[in-house]
Amino acid sequence: MKKILLSGILLLLVIPGFAQGYNEERTALTNFLTRMYNHAPFEGVRLVDDYDNTYLISVLALDPTRYDTESALNRVASVRAMSQASRFFNGSSITSDLIIRTSEKSDGSSDTEIIEFISERSAGYVRELEMLTTFKRENGEQVFIFFKKVD
């Protein structure tokens, strides 16, 4: 009976030692991306490879003073991250219109005004983006990093 009890206790102690932790991989990815961002800040979508997986990351920075609640800030960040990922996967259509207005002044000289309208349209939806981390920059902006495992 003692052998069975001792074997059961040893088995319970050994099994968790071989378990692979999702949080350990996620923590390592979070630390790597945070260091990468702090070294050379960027925004947009990138593909990041580690030894076993490829991740799509969407990085954006928002000014938290422009939003009334933290919930609104998080929702805007989530929607922008999905929008960036959608443009990455599905592409976008960009149009540009240039308007040049010239008017003559009373003293005989002319005044030129150049107006450019740039429009970007994208269709599609990317789900399953998960917030990996968020942190504050030195200038007070909140940086959000979203990710999705790519097969």
N, C-alpha and C positions, 0 to 999 in steps of 0.2 A: 504494500500500500504506500509505503514511504517513497519507493522508486517511482511509482506512477504520479504521485503528488509532486515530487521533485522534477520529474520529466515535464509535467504540465507547466510548472512555474518557469522552468528554463525555456520552454517553447514560447510562452507568452512574452518573455523578455527578449528573445532572439528575433521573432517575427517583425516587430516594428523597426528593427535595425536594417532590414532589407527593403523596407517600403520606400518607394520613390515619391518624394514630396513635390506636388505641383507648386506649392508656395515657394520652395527653394528655387525652382527654375524661373518663376515669375519675379522673385526678388532679384535674382541675378540679372534678368533682362531689364528690370526697372533701374537698377544701379548702372548698368552699361549705358542705357539710353540717356539717363540723367547726366552722366559724365560726358557723353558725346555732345549733348545739347549745351552744357555749360562751357565746353571747350570751343565749340563753334555753333552758335545759335542758328536755327533754321526753322522754317515753317513749311507745311505741306505734307505730302505723302512720300514715303520711302519704303523700300523693301529691305529688311534686315535679316541676315542669315546668322544662325548660330550653328553649332555642330550637328544638330539633328533636325532643326525646323527652320522654316522661313516665315517671317512675320511681316504683315503690312502694318505700318505705323502711320498715324495721322497726328501731326503736331500743330498746335495753334496756341496763340497767346491772346488773352482778352484783358481789358481793363475792368477790374471788378467794381470800380466806382460808377460805371455806367449802368449798372443793374441794381434793381431794388432789393432783390433777395438772392441768396445763394442758389436757390432752386432755379431761378431764371438764368443765372450765370451758367449753371451746369447744363441746362436744357439747350441754351444757345451753343455751348461748346459741343454738345453731342450732335446737334443738327449740322453744324459747320464741319465737324469731322466726317459725318456721313456724306456730306456734299463733296468734300475733297476726295474721298475714296471713290465716289461715283464718277467724278470727272476723270480720275486716274484709270478706272476700269472701262468706262463707257465713252470717254472722250467728250469734247465739247465743240460748239460752233461759236466762233468769235467774229463779230462784225465791227467795223470801225467807220464812222462818218466824220468827215472833217468839214467844218463850215468856216469860211473866211469872210469877215465883214469889214468893209472899208468905208469909212465916212470922212467927209471933208469938213475941216474946221473953218471958222470964219476968217482966220488969218492965212488961209491958202494951204496949210499943211494937211496931211491926211492922218487918220488914226486907224490902225488895223487891229482887229480883234480876231483871234483864232480860237475856235471852240472845237474840241474833239469829243465825240461820244463813242465809247467802247462798250460793247454789250457781249456778254458770254452766256450761252444757253447750253444746258446739259440735261439729258434725260436719263433716268435710271435710279436705282435705289440699292444701297449696300447695307445689309443688315449685319448683325452679329459683331459690331464693333464694341469692344469693351474698354472701359477706362482703365488704363494701366496705372497712371500716376498723375498727380498734379502738384505743382510747387510754384512758389513766387520767385520772380526775377528781382534783381536789384532795383529796377525802376518801378516796382509795384505791380507789374502785370502778372496775371495768373497764367501759367503754362499748363496746358492739358496734353497728355499723350494717350491716345487711344490705340488699340491694336487688335489684330485679327490674325489667327494662324492661317497661313495659306498652304493648301495641299499641293 
